[in-house]
């Protein structure tokens, strides 16, 4: 287990990739953008981007409406 920060909130997670973390948390779909350690992370890099102790994630989910 390790501590990371997700959207400004401390969280304890198992070692995993960004893609695995997002799947477990239910962030799916094309409207999701991830900032990993203050850099926008392209979607095709999510599976290979590993989370480490004290990492910072910002997850944005865009919702359309009218």
N, C-alpha and C positions, 0 to 999 in steps of 0.2 A: 504494500500500500504506500502511496505517496500523496503529498499535498500539492495541488495546483490551484490556480485561481481561474474561475469561469465567470465571465461577465461581472467581475468585481467581487465575487463571493468565493471564499476559500472552500475547497472541496477535496475530499480524500477519494482517490481512485486506484484501481489496479493498473499495473503497467499495461499500456495498450497503444495503438495508433490513434491518430485523430479520427480516422474513419470509424474505428471500432467504438470510440467514445461517443461520437455523434449518433451512431446506430443505437447504442444502449439508451441514450437520452431521448431518442425519438425525433431527432432532427433529420428530417428527410426532405426530399424534393429539390427542385431546381432553384428555389428561392432562398437557399442557405448560403451565407458567406462566412468564412472563418478567418479570423486574425490570430495567428499563432506567434507568440512572443513579439507582438507589435509589427508583424508583417502579414499582409494578405497572403493566404495560402491557396493556391489554385486547387480546384477540385481533384484533378488527376494526381496531386501530390498527397492527398489525405491518407491513403493507405500506407505510404512509406514514411510519413511524418510521425515519429514516436514522441510520446509524452514523457517528460522527465520531471523530477522533483522541482518545484517552484516555477514551473512553466505558467504562462499566462495565455488564456484563450478568451477571445471575444467571439460569440456566435450570434449572427444576425439572421433573422428569418423574415423575409419580405412577404407580405400578404396583400393581395390585390382586392379591390372592392369598389363599390360605386355608390 
